[in-house]
Amino acid sequence: MGDDSGSGSTGVVAILAIFVILVLVGLVVFGGRIFSGNKRVDVNITVPSR
């Protein structure tokens, strides 16, 4: 019985860490759409004429 003393809290910490990571990924993915609307990058590349 002495071997199982810390496994419960370790599981809770692991689940909380995964939850925090998922929240951060969700904010990065959906936060740009919510706060700044449409993020479009317009790249205009032209070749100089000689």
ChimeraX commands (.cxc) that place a marker at each C-alpha (Angstrom):
marker #1 position 0.00,0.00,0.00 radius 0.5
marker #1 position 2.92,2.34,0.55 radius 0.5
marker #1 position 3.77,2.30,-3.14 radius 0.5
marker #1 position 0.57,4.11,-4.19 radius 0.5
marker #1 position 0.96,7.18,-1.99 radius 0.5
marker #1 position 1.60,9.81,-4.73 radius 0.5
marker #1 position -0.05,8.40,-7.84 radius 0.5
marker #1 position -3.41,10.09,-7.26 radius 0.5
marker #1 position -2.05,13.61,-7.16 radius 0.5
marker #1 position 0.27,12.88,-10.09 radius 0.5
marker #1 position -2.74,11.90,-12.22 radius 0.5
marker #1 position -4.59,15.08,-11.27 radius 0.5
marker #1 position -1.58,17.23,-12.15 radius 0.5
marker #1 position -1.21,15.45,-15.50 radius 0.5
marker #1 position -4.87,16.00,-16.36 radius 0.5
marker #1 position -4.65,19.68,-15.38 radius 0.5
marker #1 position -1.50,20.14,-17.47 radius 0.5
marker #1 position -3.19,18.60,-20.53 radius 0.5
marker #1 position -6.26,20.79,-19.98 radius 0.5
marker #1 position -4.15,23.96,-19.76 radius 0.5
marker #1 position -2.28,23.03,-22.95 radius 0.5
marker #1 position -5.57,22.43,-24.79 radius 0.5
marker #1 position -6.91,25.81,-23.62 radius 0.5
marker #1 position -3.76,27.58,-24.81 radius 0.5
marker #1 position -3.91,25.86,-28.20 radius 0.5
marker #1 position -7.57,26.81,-28.49 radius 0.5
marker #1 position -6.80,30.44,-27.73 radius 0.5
marker #1 position -4.06,30.52,-30.35 radius 0.5
marker #1 position -6.26,28.89,-33.02 radius 0.5
marker #1 position -9.55,30.65,-32.34 radius 0.5
marker #1 position -8.32,33.82,-30.61 radius 0.5
marker #1 position -7.05,35.35,-33.84 radius 0.5
marker #1 position -10.42,34.85,-35.51 radius 0.5
marker #1 position -12.39,36.29,-32.61 radius 0.5
marker #1 position -10.27,39.33,-31.74 radius 0.5
marker #1 position -8.88,40.50,-35.07 radius 0.5
marker #1 position -11.40,39.16,-37.54 radius 0.5
marker #1 position -9.85,38.04,-40.78 radius 0.5
marker #1 position -6.10,37.50,-40.77 radius 0.5
marker #1 position -5.05,37.64,-44.38 radius 0.5
marker #1 position -1.47,38.01,-45.49 radius 0.5
marker #1 position -1.11,39.66,-48.88 radius 0.5
marker #1 position 2.26,38.87,-50.40 radius 0.5
marker #1 position 3.01,40.68,-53.63 radius 0.5
marker #1 position 6.16,39.36,-55.25 radius 0.5
marker #1 position 7.36,40.97,-58.47 radius 0.5
marker #1 position 10.46,40.25,-60.49 radius 0.5
marker #1 position 12.40,43.38,-61.41 radius 0.5
marker #1 position 12.75,43.88,-65.15 radius 0.5
marker #1 position 16.23,44.25,-66.60 radius 0.5
marker link #1:1,2 radius 0.2
marker link #1:2,3 radius 0.2
marker link #1:3,4 radius 0.2
marker link #1:4,5 radius 0.2
marker link #1:5,6 radius 0.2
marker link #1:6,7 radius 0.2
marker link #1:7,8 radius 0.2
marker link #1:8,9 radius 0.2
marker link #1:9,10 radius 0.2
marker link #1:10,11 radius 0.2
marker link #1:11,12 radius 0.2
marker link #1:12,13 radius 0.2
marker link #1:13,14 radius 0.2
marker link #1:14,15 radius 0.2
marker link #1:15,16 radius 0.2
marker link #1:16,17 radius 0.2
marker link #1:17,18 radius 0.2
marker link #1:18,19 radius 0.2
marker link #1:19,20 radius 0.2
marker link #1:20,21 radius 0.2
marker link #1:21,22 radius 0.2
marker link #1:22,23 radius 0.2
marker link #1:23,24 radius 0.2
marker link #1:24,25 radius 0.2
marker link #1:25,26 radius 0.2
marker link #1:26,27 radius 0.2
marker link #1:27,28 radius 0.2
marker link #1:28,29 radius 0.2
marker link #1:29,30 radius 0.2
marker link #1:30,31 radius 0.2
marker link #1:31,32 radius 0.2
marker link #1:32,33 radius 0.2
marker link #1:33,34 radius 0.2
marker link #1:34,35 radius 0.2
marker link #1:35,36 radius 0.2
marker link #1:36,37 radius 0.2
marker link #1:37,38 radius 0.2
marker link #1:38,39 radius 0.2
marker link #1:39,40 radius 0.2
marker link #1:40,41 radius 0.2
marker link #1:41,42 radius 0.2
marker link #1:42,43 radius 0.2
marker link #1:43,44 radius 0.2
marker link #1:44,45 radius 0.2
marker link #1:45,46 radius 0.2
marker link #1:46,47 radius 0.2
marker link #1:47,48 radius 0.2
marker link #1:48,49 radius 0.2
marker link #1:49,50 radius 0.2
view
